[in-house]
Amino acid sequence: MTTHAVSSTGTSGSTLRNYVALTKPRVIELLLVTTVPVMVLAERGLPNLWLVVATVVGGALSAGSANAFNMVIDKDIDTVMGRTQSRPLVTGAVTPRAALVFASVLAVSSVVLLWVLTTPLAAIFSFAAIGFYVVVYTLWLKRRSEQNIIWGGIAGCFPVLIGWAAVTGDLSVEAWILFLVVFLWTPPHYWPLSMKYRDDYGNADVPMLAVVREAPVVGVQVILYAWATVAASLLLVPLAPMGVLYTTVALVSGGWFIVESHRLYARSLTGADMKPMKVFGASISYLTLLFVAVGVDPLLPW
């Protein structure tokens, strides 16, 4: 009986881990980093705790649903890419039918939860985010255009709108500026990753920019988008308005992001190891620091 109980517990734990893996939890973490600080800015103080919890849970369900749908659609790609061959649908740990049901339940749960516990506008944005990521990016752009991540990345901007709408029930210029920041940040964040896994994407016939263009061309694009991202972030200073903390973080962390982008381009010209993950890591740190400042700056007394 003891052996059977241990076996059942192990099986249940393994099943749970496989379903959690379908949601790409590390991606969700990054998306939620942009949600809570935006709620603080929208409130110009600390929002209601239960509203924050409902918004975070609803946003996580939304992103998890989109990611699970993505895994079902991209199973054939994941099978031939080295970095994705351990995903649950590839290994057979979860069937496509079960994954579709799971993704659908998450989607419905997200929309209903946000509609009932936050605002209808936040729920509508949740539905739009799922639809955009699944239909526009995964089904349409990903396998057809080298611009896929530029426009597909819009789906990753929706947590900003969901967080703002959950607090206010509408949108303002600050929300759209932060939407723009995440939109411009996505290409220079993702293109270095695609440079590292260029062969993987090539084998899967996915026309990422790093696959169809030479490294220096990609490097220039990373630089341009990094500069544009930092410039967009500074729009918030006079329009929000934001204080010394946000301005300093935006300039210092943004400068670091830009410097790493230029270094990537310089290395691409020499034919040396481009170390694209340095830019990838810098992009994550930059966005995290920037949005922490978005959430802390309104709480300061000056």
N, C-alpha and C positions, 0 to 999 in steps of 0.2 A: 504493500500500500504506500509506503514511504517513497519507494522508487517511482511508482506511478505518479504520485503527487509532484515530485521533483520534475519528472518528465513533462507533466502537464503545465507546470509553472514555466518551465523553460520554453516550451512551445508557445505559450501565450505571450511571453515576453518577446520572443523572436518575431511573432506575428505583429505585435504592436510596433516594434522597431521598424519592420518593413513598411507598415502603413505610414508611420511618421516620416520615413525616408522618402516616400512619394511626394510629400509636401515641400521637400528641399528646405529643411528648417534653418540652415545657415543663411539662405537667401531671405527668408522671412525675418530673421533677426535684423538684417540690414534695413529692410523696409520699415520695420517698426521703430527703428532709430529715428526715422523722419516723422513719425506720427505724433508721439507724445510731446516733443518740444513745440511742434506747431500748435497743439492744443493750448499749451501754456501761453504762447504768443497771442493766440486768438482771444483768450480769456484776459490777457494782461495780468495774469496772476495764476494761482493754482486752481485748475478746474476741479469739479466734483470728482472724487475718487472713483465712484461707481461708474460715472460716465467714461472716465479713462479706461477702466477695466473693460467695460462693454465695447468700447471702440477698439482697444487692442485685441481683444478676443475676436471681434468681428473682422478686423483687418487681417488677423492671422488666418482665420478660416477662409477668407477671400483669396489671399495669396496662396495658401495651401491647396485650395481647389484648382486655381489656375495652373500651379506647378504639377499637380497630379494629372490634369487633362493633358498637359504638355508631355508628360512621360508616356502616356498612352499613345499619343500621336507620333512621338519621336522614338518609339521602341526600335524601329529598324535602324535609325541613326545610332542610337545608344549601343546597339549590338556590335557595331564595327568601330566605335570609338573607345580607345583604351581607358580613358578616365571615367567612362560611364558604364563599363561592362559589369559592374557589381550592383547596378540598380535593380530593385525588386522585380520589375517586369522582364528584364533581360535574364535574370537568373531563374525566373519562374516561381519565385517566392510568392508573388501576387499575380493573379490572372488579369488580363485586360478588362474583362467584364467586371470583376470585383473592383478594379481601380476606377472604372467609369462610374460605378455606383457610389463609391467612396467620394470621388470628386464632386459628383452631383449633390450628394448630401451636404458636403461642406459648403457648396455654393448657395444652396437654399438656406442653410443655417445662418450663413453670414448675412445674407440680405434681410432675412426675417429678424435676426437679432439686432442689426443696426437700425432697421425701420422702427422696431418696437421700443428699443432702449436708448436710441440716440435721436437721429432725425431722418426723415424720408430722403433728404438729399444725400446724406452719407450712404444710405442703402443703395441709392441709384448709382452712385459712384463705384460702390463695391461691385455691382452687377456689370457696370461698364468696364471696369478694370479686368474682370475675368474674361469678358467677351473680347476685349481688345487683345489681351495676351494670347488667347486661344485662337481666335479667328484671324485677326490682322497679322500678328507676328508669327505664330506657330504654323498655321495652315497656309497663309498667303505669302508673307515676305521671307521667312527664314530660308527657304530652299530656292528662292527666285532672285533675290536682289542683294548686292553687296552693301546696300543701305539698310539692310534688315534691322540691325540693332539700333539704328538712329530712330526710326519710327516705331519699331517694336518696343523700344525703351519707354515709350509713353506710358505703358502699363505700370511701370515702376514708379511713375510720378503720382499715381492716384492716391497713395496713402497720405500725401500732403493734403489733398483736397478732402479726403475722408475725415482726417483729423480736424481740419478747420470747420467743415460743414457740421460735424458732430457737436461742436461747441456753439456755433453761431446760427446754424440753419441756412447760411448763405455763404457767398465767397466775396473776398475783397482783393485789392491789388497785392497785398502782402502774400496771400495764398498763391496767386498766379506767379509772383516772382520766385517763390520757393519751388513751385512746379517747374518753372523754367530752369532753375538751378539743377534740379535732378535730371531734367531732360538733357541739358547740355553736358552734365557730368557722366551720363551713362556710356557714351561712346569711348571717351578716353579711359574709362574704368574697364570696359569689356574688351576693347581691341587688344590691349597688352596680353590679356588671358588667351585670346584667340591666336596671338603670335606664338605663345608658348605651345599651344596645341594645334599649330597650323597643319601638321600632317594628319592629325585626327580628323579635322574638319575637311581636309582635302579628300581623305579616303571615304568620307561620308557624303561627298559632293555637296557640301554646304558652302555657298559662296561668301563666306566671311571676307571682309576687306583684306585681312592678312593672308588669305588664300589666293585671291585674285590680283593683288597688287604687291609690288616690291616693298620691302621693309621701310626704306626711306619715305615712300609715299604715305605709308601708314603712320610713320613717325611724325610727319608734318601735320597730318590730320589730328593726331593726339595732342600736339602742341596747340593747334588752333582751338580745339574744343576745350582744352584746359584753361587757356586764357579767357575764352568766352564764359566758362563756368564761373571763374573768379570775378569777372566783370559783372555778371548777373547777380552774384551774391552781394556785391557792394551797392546795388540798387536799393537794397533793403535799408541801408543806413539812413538816407534822407527820407524815405517814404514810409518806413514803419512807425516812427523812427527807431533806430537801434543805437545803443550806447557804445562806450569805450571797449567793453569786453568783446562784444560781437565784432566790432570793427577790427580790433587787434587780431582776434582769432581768424577772421576772414582773410586778412592780409598775410599773416605769418604762415598759417597752414596752406593757404592758397599759393603763396610763394613757393613753398616746399613742393607742392603738387606740380607747379609749372617747371621748377628746376629739374625734377625727376623726368618730366616729359621731354625737356630739351636734352637731357643726358641720354635718354632712349634714342632720340634721333641721331645724336652724335655717334653713338655706338653703332647704329644701323649703317652709317656711312663708312665705317672702318672695316666692317665685316666681322668684328669681334662679337663675343657673346653679348647679346643685347640686354640680357637680364630684364625682360619685360615685367616680371613679377614685382620688381621694385616699384614700378609705376602703379601696378595693380594694388599693392599694399599701401602706397601713398594715397591713392584715390579713396580707399576705404577709411583710412585714418582722417583724411581731409573731411569727408562727408560727415563722419561721426563727430569730429570736433566742431564743425560748423553748426550742426544741428543741436549739439549740447549747448553751444553758445546761444542759439536761438531760444532755447528753453530757459536758460539761466539769466540772460540779459534783462528780460522784463521784470525779474524778481528783485533786481538790485535797486537800492534806494536812490541812485543818481540817474 
